[in-house]
Amino acid sequence: MAAVALNGGATPAFLPQAAVRIIGIDPGSLRTGYGIIESDAAGELRHVAHGCLNVSGQPFLERIGAIYRELKQIIGTYHPEEAAIEQVFMARNADSALKLGQARGAALVALLEAGLPVEEYTALQIKKAAVGGGHAAKEQVQSMVRWLLKLSENPQADAADALACAICHAHHGRTRQRWQPAVSR
């Protein structure tokens, strides 16, 4: 284990060297984005996979089932250790908000059934962590995710949002990890 000094070197904190694999989810009733990254103790981020579950064109209940089944398969393939998901925002259309909540529920069941610890983040928190500003446009999120993860091209918008969610979780996790020794004294 490597020692990292806090408070000008007064208090050593020990951070694990192993990378943690994180899956981020941007839920949607037509398209659900997913992104998988690894974050090491030094804060380095590495892209593992990303994509979009496009379930549009199917009856609603079949879409919910497809989101659950496809995320279960992705989890089984990539074996993430932690999960982050975007919180539902209040939509103007109540029917849309209910459908989004149900799609998010299908994603949550897949994550929780796999035994993953899940954290929820608002769109504002995600954008601040990935871009530096909470009101960033989709194109800014895509460009910054591309830059942070050293991708050859911008990911599709829903996948970029999911990767940004995973990046947000990685940043929050590092902060919690650094403060843990100080809090537990």
N, C-alpha and C positions, 0 to 999 in steps of 0.2 A: 504494500500500500504506500502511496506517495503522500507526503504531508503537505498541506496547503495552509499557509499562515493567514489568520484573520486578525483584525485589529492591530495592524502594524507588526505582526509577528508574535503578539502576546499569547494567543490561544491557538494551538495547532488543531486542525480538523483533518480527519482522515477520510479520503474519498476513495471508493472502490475503483479499480482499474477497468473492470468489465463494462462493456457497452450494454445499454438497455435498448431493446427493440420495442418501438412504439407504433401502434396503429392509430391513425387519425381518421375520423369519420365526419363527412359533411352530408347529413341526411337529407333526403328529398323523396317525394312520392313518385317522381318521374325518373330522376337520376340521383343516385347516391354515390358520392365520391369517396374514395378511400386512398390513403397514403401511408406507407410504412417507411420509417426511418430508424436509424440507430444513432444514439447519442452516447458519447463516451464521457469519462470523468473530466476531461479537459474541455468539454463543451463542443467538441467536433461533431458535426452532423454528417451522416452518410445516408444517401438514398438507397432504399432497398427495392421498393415497388410502388406503383400507383396506378389508378385506373378509375373507371366510372361504371357503375352498374346501371345500365340504361334499361329500365323496365317499362318505359312508355309504350303505349299500344296494347297493353294487356289490361284485362279487367282489374279493378282496384285490389280486390282480395288476392288475386294471383300475383300482383306486384309486391304486396307485403310479404307473401310467402317466398317470392324470388329473392327479395332483399335479404331475408333471414338465411335462406339456403346458400346463396352466393357468398355472403359474408362468412358464414360458417366454413365454407370451403377455403376461402382466402386465409382465414385464421389458421386452419389446419395445414395449409401450404407454407406459410411464412412464420408461424409460431411467435407472434408478438408476446411481450411480457406485460405490457401496460397498454391502456387504451384511453383515448381522448375523443370526445364528441362535442359538436357544437350544440349549444342550447337552442331551443325553439324561440324564435322571436314572435311577437304578436303581429300577425298578418291582418290586413284590413278585411279580408274575406274569411269569415268563420269556417266555412267548409274547407278552404285551403289549409287553414291552421290545424284543423282536426286531422286532415289527411297527412300533413307533415308530421304531426305528433304520433300518428300511428306508424308511419315509416320509421321514425326515430325509435319508437318502441320495438319494432322488429330488429333494428340494428342493436339496440341495447340488450335484448334477449340473447342474440348471438354472442355478444361480447361477454355478458355475465355467465352464460352457460359454459363458455370456455374457461371460466374462472379468472378472467382478467380484472384487475382493479381498473375502474373507470373514473375519469375526472371529466367534468363538464366545464366548458368555457363559452363565454358570450362571443359574438362576432367581434365586438369591440376589443376584447382581450386578445383574440386571435390575431386581428389585424395589427394591434399595437406590438405584439411579440414578433410578428413576421416582417412587418413593414416599418414600424416605428410610429405609425399614426392610425388611430382607430377608425378613421373615415376614408380609408384608402379604397380606390376603385379596383374592380376585379382584375384589370390589366396590371395594376401595380402589384397586387398580390402574386399574380402569375410570374411577373418578371423577377420579383424578389425571391420567390421560392426557387425559381430557376437558378438564380445567382447563388443563394445560400447552399443549395444542394449540388451545384456544379452540373446541372443538366444541360444537354445539348440544345434543347428547345423548351419553350414554355409549355407546361402541362395544360390539359383541358381545364376549364375554370373550376368545375366541381372537384376534380382531383387536386388542383392547386389549393383550393380551400381546405381539403382534407389534409394535405401535406402541411399547410400552415397551422392547422389544428395540432398536428403531431409536434411541430416545431415549438408551438406555444407550450405544450406540455413538457417538452424537453427543457425549455428555459425555466419554467416554474419548478420542475423537479430539481434542477441544479441549485436554484435558490433555496428550496426546502432543505436540500442536502447540506448546503453550507451553513444554514442556521440551526440545523438539528443539534449539533454538539453544544452550541451556546444555550439553546433552550432547555436541553435535558440536564444541565448542571444544577 
